[in-house]
Amino acid sequence: MINHWFSTDKKLSTALKGVLGFYPGNISLYQMAFRHRSLANKETAHAKTSNERLEFLGDAILGAVVAEHLFSMFPYKDEGFLTKMRSKIVSRHHLNTIALKMGFEDMLNKVGFAGRDSSIYGNALEALIGSIYLDKGFVTTKRFILKRFFGLYVDINELEMKETDFKSKLIQWAQKGKISLEFRVLNEYAGRNGRNFTVGVFINDIIHGEASNHSKKRAEQIAAEKTWETIDAKEGQSPPKHPEKTVALLNKKLIKQSEKYPQAES
């Protein structure tokens, strides 16, 4: 608690106490967790001055703790069920929803507009988990994930009934409507932390969703999830009568959004 009073950012420290259940030690780690790459110095590698490295670390820790928790919770379920449940829990949409409930909308530092459906809040949640690990160690991080993350925000029964394979849903939607759909690797590079992929979802050769991850399959799922959110739910349940009009409306909507707001990158 002493670190709280001598913190360089007492407001953030107080806010984090409500989220974490304890005061942070090294406040600079948590400041970085809420620093979106839109604020990064353009003259330096943005990953070093944004929350992306912490996000990478938090993603791995969250996945491991969730996997162990599910393994213990469902002793008679097979690997397929456990994999699907883990994917639902750590999906962009689910993490984003939890982060917003935690109050991240007022805590994240960014440049430009980002809607509540943007994935940057879920990314910040993973970065926060990375910060806790570096500040307090694995035991405290695991306790936060199980007591706060799971205990307050994860409804296993609800998630069991929820469909999160957005790539398959998107492909099915496109096939029914006879719409051109393609997942393209926009960028691929190998860094100190391994390979990283940026994947874009193209509908009739126009990009509608984009995501980056160290796993190509997960990058595709995240990009598909972002794209699915731009499609009306009712429209996605059945083939549209006029697919060319559907795509035209989606494109028009994206153009209007980009003109109205300078987007903060996901």
C-alpha positions, 0 to 999 in steps of 0.5 A, a space after each residue: 500500500 505504501 507504493 500507492 501513496 508515492 505513486 506517480 499516478 495516484 488516480 490510476 493506482 486507486 482505480 486499479 485497486 478496485 479492479 485488482 483487489 490490491 494496490 499495484 507495486 510498480 505503477 509504470 508497468 500498469 501505465 504501459 498496460 493502458 498505453 495503446 500503440 496509437 500513442 507510441 512514438 513514431 520514431 521508435 518501435 511502437 511495440 516498445 512504447 505501447 502495451 503490445 509486449 505486455 499483451 503478448 505475455 498476458 495472452 500466454 498466461 491467461 491461456 494457461 490458467 484458463 486451460 488448467 481451470 477448465 481441466 479441473 472443472 470438467 474432468 470428464 470432458 474431452 479435448 475438443 470441448 476444453 479447446 472450444 471453451 477456452 476459445 470462448 473465454 479468451 475470444 476478443 468479444 468476450 475479453 472486450 466485454 469484460 474489460 468494459 465492465 471493469 471500466 477500461 473505457 476510462 482508463 485506456 490512453 489512446 489517440 482517436 476514436 474507438 467504439 465499444 466494440 473495438 478489440 483494444 479494451 480486450 487487448 488492454 486486459 491481456 496487457 494488464 495480466 502481463 503487468 500483474 505477472 511482472 509486478 506480483 508474480 504468477 501466484 497473484 496473477 493466477 489468483 486475480 484470473 480465478 477470483 476476479 476474472 472468472 469469479 465476477 465476469 465469466 458465466 460458464 453455462 452461458 458460454 457453453 451455449 454460445 457460438 464463437 467460431 466466427 470464421 466458420 459462421 462467416 464462411 457459411 454466410 458468404 456461401 449462402 449469399 454467394 459472396 466472395 470471401 477471402 482471408 489474406 495474410 497482410 503481414 508476417 514477420 519474425 521477431 524476438 518473441 516469435 512469428 506474428 501474423 496480420 490477417 485481413 478479411 476481404 468481402 468482394 475484395 474490400 477489407 472488412 476486418 483485420 487482426 494480428 496475433 502470433 497464431 495465424 489461426 487465432 488472427 483469422 478468428 479475431 479478424 472474422 469476429 470483427 467482420 461478423 460484428 459489422 453484419 446484421 445478426 438477422 441477416 447473418 442467420 439466412 442468405 440475403 436476397 440481394 448479396 450485392 446490395 448487402 456488401 454495398 451497404 457494408 462498404 458504405 457503412 465502413 466509409 462513413 465510419 472512417 470519415 466521421 472518426 479518425 480510428 484508433 488502431 485495434 
